[in-house]
């Protein structure tokens, strides 16, 4: 995507393994792993163990997390690697791009061959679109200087979801296409990596 370099840059930073994208002092995206145990109990990875590794604050933890972040003028490459210290049972693992819903309601989206508009009213099905190894394009927005985002996640399953039933957020998340209907075993030391890129119509820099 070609950046409009005359626009003010976004900034990207990392804290406790999560990535934050800001427009000045305004947070416009937070990217973080989420782990769900039986009953869809949400467990957020947090709290530093040591440099580059984080302890998951989960009932069955700890979960190691290593996050890497690289940037080009209007492009971010992100990589999250999760590793349990001991065997655990989970029902779902994903890495979520959390976007304030108000910025994106009414914006166009394309996920693979699926085209549409991010609904303003809560839909009956909160899952808006999904696809395997599919490029997601969002925007542009009516604010944030007309921001448009392109997310590419080869080898991963991408879902665009209205999350307002639980939070005031639009979710763009990636999974490894693992079962999400019943608990399954995640073995100690078994790495799960989620690597994808985000491109913007504004420059972005790591701070």
C-alpha positions in Angstrom: 0.0 0.0 0.0 1.3 3.5 -0.9 1.6 5.8 2.2 0.5 9.4 2.1 3.7 10.6 3.6 2.4 14.1 4.2 0.1 12.7 6.8 1.2 12.6 10.5 2.7 9.3 11.4 1.2 6.6 13.6 3.4 5.1 16.3 3.8 1.5 17.3 5.1 0.4 20.7 5.3 -2.8 22.6 4.5 -3.4 26.3 4.4 -6.8 28.0 4.2 -8.6 24.7 1.3 -6.6 23.3 1.6 -4.1 20.5 -0.1 -0.6 20.7 -0.7 1.6 17.7 -1.4 5.2 18.5 -2.4 8.4 16.7 -0.8 10.9 18.9 -2.2 10.2 22.4 -5.1 8.3 21.0 -4.9 4.5 20.9 -6.3 3.2 17.7 -5.3 -0.5 17.9 -4.1 -3.0 20.5 -2.7 -6.3 19.3 -2.5 -9.1 21.9 -2.8 -12.9 22.2 -5.8 -14.3 23.9 -6.1 -17.9 25.3 -9.5 -19.4 26.3 -9.9 -22.3 28.6 -13.0 -24.5 29.0 -16.2 -22.4 29.3 -14.6 -19.7 27.2 -12.8 -18.2 30.2 -10.6 -15.6 28.7 -6.9 -15.5 29.8 -4.7 -12.6 28.7 -1.0 -13.0 28.6 0.7 -10.5 30.9 3.6 -9.9 33.4 7.2 -10.1 32.4 9.2 -13.2 33.3 12.4 -11.9 31.6 13.4 -10.0 28.5 11.3 -11.2 25.6 9.3 -13.8 27.6 6.1 -13.2 29.5 4.1 -15.2 32.0 0.5 -15.8 31.1 -1.8 -14.8 34.0 -3.9 -17.9 33.5 -5.3 -20.6 35.8 -3.1 -23.2 34.2 -0.1 -20.9 33.4 2.6 -19.9 32.9 2.6 -19.4 29.2 5.7 -18.0 27.6 5.3 -15.2 25.0 7.9 -13.8 22.6 6.8 -10.8 20.5 8.8 -9.2 17.6 7.9 -6.1 15.7 9.5 -4.6 12.6 8.4 -1.6 10.5 8.8 0.0 7.1 7.4 3.5 6.2 3.7 2.4 6.3 4.0 -1.3 7.2 4.4 -3.4 10.4 5.4 -7.0 10.6 4.4 -8.8 13.8 5.3 -12.2 15.2 3.9 -13.7 18.4 5.2 -17.1 19.7 3.3 -18.7 22.6 4.7 -21.7 24.6 3.2 -23.4 27.6 5.6 -24.3 30.4 3.5 -27.4 31.3 0.7 -29.3 29.6 -2.6 -27.4 29.5 -6.1 -27.7 28.1 -7.4 -24.9 26.0 -10.5 -24.3 23.8 -9.2 -21.5 21.6 -6.0 -19.5 21.0 -5.8 -16.4 18.9 -4.0 -13.1 18.3 -6.4 -10.2 18.2 -6.2 -6.7 16.5 -8.5 -4.8 18.8 -10.0 -1.7 17.0 -12.4 0.8 18.6 -15.7 0.0 16.8 -16.8 3.6 16.5 -13.9 4.4 14.1 -14.9 1.6 11.7 -18.7 1.3 11.8 -19.9 1.9 8.2 -16.4 1.4 6.7 -16.0 -0.9 3.8 -14.2 -4.2 4.2 -12.9 -7.0 2.0 -11.7 -10.4 3.3 -10.7 -12.6 0.5 -13.7 -12.6 -1.9 -16.1 -11.3 0.7 -17.1 -7.7 0.4 -19.3 -5.6 2.7 -19.7 -2.8 5.2 -18.9 -3.0 8.9 -22.4 -3.0 10.4 -23.5 0.0 12.5 -26.3 -2.0 14.2 -25.4 -5.2 16.0 -25.8 -8.1 13.6 -27.5 -11.4 14.6 -24.2 -13.2 14.0 -21.2 -11.3 15.4 -18.9 -13.0 12.9 -18.8 -10.6 10.0 -16.4 -12.5 7.7 -13.7 -15.1 7.8 -11.2 -16.8 5.5 -8.0 -18.8 5.3 -4.8 -17.0 4.2 -7.0 -14.2 3.1 -6.1 -10.5 2.9 -8.3 -8.3 5.0 -8.8 -4.6 3.9 -10.6 -2.2 6.2 -11.6 1.4 5.5 -11.1 4.0 4.9 -12.5 5.6 8.1 -14.4 8.8 8.4 -11.9 10.0 10.9 -8.2 9.2 11.7 -7.3 11.1 8.5 -9.1 8.5 6.4 -7.0 5.6 7.7 -7.2 2.3 5.8 -5.6 -0.9 7.0 -4.6 -4.0 5.1 -3.9 -7.2 7.1 -2.1 -10.2 5.5 -1.7 -13.5 7.4 -0.5 -16.3 5.1 -1.1 -19.7 6.6 -3.5 -18.4 9.3 -7.3 -18.2 9.5 -8.5 -14.6 9.7 -11.9 -13.5 11.3 -13.5 -10.1 11.3 -15.9 -9.9 14.3 -18.3 -7.5 15.9 -17.2 -7.9 19.5 -19.7 -5.3 21.0 -21.6 -8.0 22.9 -18.5 -8.1 25.2 -16.4 -5.0 24.4 -16.8 -1.8 22.3 -14.4 -3.2 19.8 -14.1 -4.5 16.2 -11.9 -7.6 16.2 -9.7 -8.8 13.4 -8.1 -11.9 14.7 -6.0 -14.8 13.5 -6.0 -18.5 14.5 -4.2 -21.6 13.5 -7.5 -23.3 12.5 -7.5 -25.5 15.6 -10.7 -26.8 17.1 -12.8 -24.4 19.1 -15.8 -26.6 20.1 -14.2 -28.5 23.0 -11.0 -28.5 25.1 -7.9 -29.9 23.6 -4.4 -30.6 24.9 -1.6 -28.1 24.4 1.7 -29.9 25.2 4.5 -28.3 27.3 7.1 -26.7 25.1 4.9 -26.8 22.0 5.4 -23.4 20.2 2.5 -21.8 18.4 3.5 -18.9 16.2 1.2 -16.2 14.7 2.9 -14.0 12.1 1.2 -11.4 10.0 1.6 -7.9 8.6 -0.4 -4.6 8.8 -0.1 -1.9 6.2 -1.5 1.6 6.5 -2.3 4.7 4.4 -0.3 6.7 6.9 3.4 6.3 7.8 4.0 4.3 11.0 7.1 4.2 13.2 8.2 2.2 16.2 8.8 4.2 19.4 
